[in-house]
């Protein structure tokens, strides 16, 4: 298994060839997704003390339930499915936070309730699903995950060969 800094370096070196294959108009969303995937939504997010977990700083605790139910190199290391699960997990967390704030504001801060009621997280999700840039952002996250998994496989295979 490769170390975190090797994953970061490998992914950063793999970014320019990926950009070469894409139209220039989508460089920004793809690169943003790729960097988010490399540094924050890595497959190693399932490890409590991994670099990606620590990069979340105070917010690393939102990943504790995910880490409790994920074993390392389990579902988080399955291309596409790992990305889908992490993005779904984030959406569910944000949805929970939204409804928590809505309940809290209705009893303690009624002046914020109307603003929260005007926001519809499902409309936002629908809006994002229709944007080309959102597709390339997710493609960037997915691509960074694939390179992470490829490095894991190469590293493990090399270790087995050298034994």
N, C-alpha and C positions, 0 to 999 in steps of 0.2 A: 504494500500500500504506500502510495506516495505521501510525502508530508505536505502540509498546507501551503508552505511557501513555494514548493515545486508546482502545486496545482495553480497557484496564482501566476507564476512565471510562465508556465506552459500555456495557460489560457490567454495571457496577454500576448505571447508570441504568435498564437494561432489567430488572433483577431484580424490583423492586416490581410492575410489570405482570404478570410471570410468576406471582408469588405470588398475585396477585388471582384468577388462573384455577384455583388449586389449593385443595384442602381444607386447613384450618388444621392438621390432624393431620400433614401431611407437609411443613410448612414447614421444619422443622429438617433432615431428610435432604436435601431438595431444595436448600436454601440451602447446606448443607455441600458437596454435589456441585458446585453452581454455582460456588462460590468456589474449590474445588479445581480445577475445569476452567478458570476464568478465570486463576488465578494460577500453577498448577503443571502442569496437563495441557493447556495451550493448544496449538492447532495449530502455533504458532511454536516449540514444543519441538524441532522438527527443525533449528533454527538454533543453532549452538554458542554464540553470544554473545548470544542473545536474553534478555529479562527473565525469561521462565519458566525458562530453563536456569540462569540465575544464581541464581534463587530457591531452587534445590535445594541451594545452597551446596556442601558437600563431596560430597554425593550426586549432583551434576550429572554426575559421571563415569560413572554407571551408564547414562546416556543417550547416551554416545559411540557405541556400536555402532548404536543407532537412528538417530542423526544421520548416521552414515557411509553408511547404506543408504537414507536418505530424502532426497529433494531437496525444497527449499523449495516450498511450495504443491503438493506432490505428494499422496501418499496421506493425509498428515496433515490436508489441507484438504478431504477428502471426508467430508461429514457421516455419522455413524454408523460408517462404516468406520474413520475416523481414531480415534474413541474406542475402538472395539473393538481396533484394532491396539495402541494405547498401553496399554490395560488388559491385553491378552494379553502384551505385552512385559514389563510390570511383574510379572505372575504368573509368567512363565517366569524372570525374574531372581530373584524370591523363591524359586522352586522350586530353581533352581541354588544359591542361597545356603543353602537348607535342606539339600540333599544334600551340599554342601561342608562345612557345620558337622557334619553327621552323620558324614561320613568323618573329619573332623578330631577329633571327640570320641571316636570309637571307637579311635583310636590314641593320642591324647594326654590325653584327659579322659574316661575311661570312665564316670565318675559322672554325666555329662550325657547319655550315649547313651540311657539308658532313657527319660528325659524327652522327648528328641527323637523317639524311636521311638513314643511315645504320641501324638505330634502327627501328624495326617494332613492335609496341605494340601488334598487332594482332598475330604475330608469338610468342611473349612471352606468350600471353594468351593461344595459342594453345599448346605450350610447357608445361605450367603449368597444363593444363587440362589432360595431359598424364602422370603425375607424381603421384605415390602412396602417397608420402609424402604430396602433395598439397591436396589430398582428405582428409587425416587425419587432416591436418591443418584446413580445412573448417568444418570437422566433430567436431573438438574441439570448434570452434566458435559456431556452431549450438547447441552443447550440453550445453555450458555455457548459451546460450540464453534460452534453455528449462528450465534449473534450475532457471533462473531469473524469468521466467513467472510462474513456479510452485510456487515459493515463493510469488509472487504477488497474485496469486489465494488463496493460504493458508492464507496469511495475511489479505486479504479482507474478506474471509469467516470467519475467527476468529473474526474480528471486527464486522461483522454482527451478529454473535452468541452472542457476549458480550453486544450488545445493548439492 
